[in-house]
Amino acid sequence: MNPLGPPKERRTQLYFRDDGKFTFRKLFIEDTFLIEKVRDDIIKGWKHFYKLQFPFAGLKGIPADMVTLGFDRDIVLDPYNIVDAKDKPDKHKKINENKWITDVADGQRYKAQNKPHSMFMADKLTIFLGVATVLVALSIGIRAAWG
């Protein structure tokens, strides 16, 4: 068993740039998104649909793998229209009017609500005072019994 927990899942992305260049890179998957991280900060993210993975046989130093297409200015790059329109963000709407973005944010909110929270300072203080009260009562009882 790994003491640090299970390894993070990674997928290969064929990443296209505006200047016409492209690169193959391995990105982590977090909450159905391929994410680009610097340390623990998420810099960019692309929605990852398994039906948008394409087989790549490998070439020279690039190993064979299933590859997802990605572009710098597009969250979902779907050149073959495989994904339903309802599952993609609407590019013609403003970001605050886009239901797709709202659904992603709601999913993150529900995930945060379901995490167990650490004890608050008031809870810690209550437990400490309860234990202190029990110890004082025990010491009074012991003195009364011996004395």
Contacts in CASP RR format, 6 or more apart in sequence:
PFRMAT RR
TARGET T0000
AUTHOR 0000-0000-0000
METHOD contacts of the structure
MODEL  1
MNPLGPPKERRTQLYFRDDGKFTFRKLFIEDTFLIEKVRDDIIKGWKHFY
KLQFPFAGLKGIPADMVTLGFDRDIVLDPYNIVDAKDKPDKHKKINENKW
ITDVADGQRYKAQNKPHSMFMADKLTIFLGVATVLVALSIGIRAAWG
8 28 0 8 1.000
8 29 0 8 1.000
8 30 0 8 1.000
9 28 0 8 1.000
9 29 0 8 1.000
10 26 0 8 1.000
10 27 0 8 1.000
10 28 0 8 1.000
10 29 0 8 1.000
11 26 0 8 1.000
11 27 0 8 1.000
11 29 0 8 1.000
11 34 0 8 1.000
11 48 0 8 1.000
11 53 0 8 1.000
11 66 0 8 1.000
11 68 0 8 1.000
12 24 0 8 1.000
12 25 0 8 1.000
12 26 0 8 1.000
12 27 0 8 1.000
12 56 0 8 1.000
12 65 0 8 1.000
12 66 0 8 1.000
12 67 0 8 1.000
12 68 0 8 1.000
13 24 0 8 1.000
13 25 0 8 1.000
13 26 0 8 1.000
13 27 0 8 1.000
13 34 0 8 1.000
13 46 0 8 1.000
13 67 0 8 1.000
13 68 0 8 1.000
13 69 0 8 1.000
13 70 0 8 1.000
14 22 0 8 1.000
14 23 0 8 1.000
14 24 0 8 1.000
14 56 0 8 1.000
14 67 0 8 1.000
14 68 0 8 1.000
14 69 0 8 1.000
14 70 0 8 1.000
15 22 0 8 1.000
15 23 0 8 1.000
15 24 0 8 1.000
15 25 0 8 1.000
15 70 0 8 1.000
15 71 0 8 1.000
15 72 0 8 1.000
16 22 0 8 1.000
16 69 0 8 1.000
16 70 0 8 1.000
16 71 0 8 1.000
16 72 0 8 1.000
16 77 0 8 1.000
17 23 0 8 1.000
17 72 0 8 1.000
18 72 0 8 1.000
18 73 0 8 1.000
24 62 0 8 1.000
24 67 0 8 1.000
27 34 0 8 1.000
27 35 0 8 1.000
27 36 0 8 1.000
27 46 0 8 1.000
28 34 0 8 1.000
28 35 0 8 1.000
28 37 0 8 1.000
29 35 0 8 1.000
29 48 0 8 1.000
30 42 0 8 1.000
31 107 0 8 1.000
31 108 0 8 1.000
31 111 0 8 1.000
32 47 0 8 1.000
32 48 0 8 1.000
33 45 0 8 1.000
33 46 0 8 1.000
33 47 0 8 1.000
33 48 0 8 1.000
34 45 0 8 1.000
34 46 0 8 1.000
34 47 0 8 1.000
34 48 0 8 1.000
34 68 0 8 1.000
35 42 0 8 1.000
35 43 0 8 1.000
35 44 0 8 1.000
35 45 0 8 1.000
35 46 0 8 1.000
36 42 0 8 1.000
36 43 0 8 1.000
36 44 0 8 1.000
36 45 0 8 1.000
37 43 0 8 1.000
45 75 0 8 1.000
46 68 0 8 1.000
46 70 0 8 1.000
46 74 0 8 1.000
46 75 0 8 1.000
46 76 0 8 1.000
46 77 0 8 1.000
47 75 0 8 1.000
47 76 0 8 1.000
48 68 0 8 1.000
49 68 0 8 1.000
49 76 0 8 1.000
49 82 0 8 1.000
49 83 0 8 1.000
49 87 0 8 1.000
51 82 0 8 1.000
51 83 0 8 1.000
52 68 0 8 1.000
52 69 0 8 1.000
52 76 0 8 1.000
52 77 0 8 1.000
52 78 0 8 1.000
52 82 0 8 1.000
52 83 0 8 1.000
53 66 0 8 1.000
53 67 0 8 1.000
53 68 0 8 1.000
54 66 0 8 1.000
54 67 0 8 1.000
54 68 0 8 1.000
54 69 0 8 1.000
55 64 0 8 1.000
55 66 0 8 1.000
55 67 0 8 1.000
56 62 0 8 1.000
56 64 0 8 1.000
56 65 0 8 1.000
56 66 0 8 1.000
56 67 0 8 1.000
57 64 0 8 1.000
58 64 0 8 1.000
58 65 0 8 1.000
69 77 0 8 1.000
69 79 0 8 1.000
70 77 0 8 1.000
71 77 0 8 1.000
75 89 0 8 1.000
76 83 0 8 1.000
76 88 0 8 1.000
76 89 0 8 1.000
78 88 0 8 1.000
87 100 0 8 1.000
88 100 0 8 1.000
89 98 0 8 1.000
89 100 0 8 1.000
89 101 0 8 1.000
90 98 0 8 1.000
90 99 0 8 1.000
90 100 0 8 1.000
95 101 0 8 1.000
119 127 0 8 1.000
END
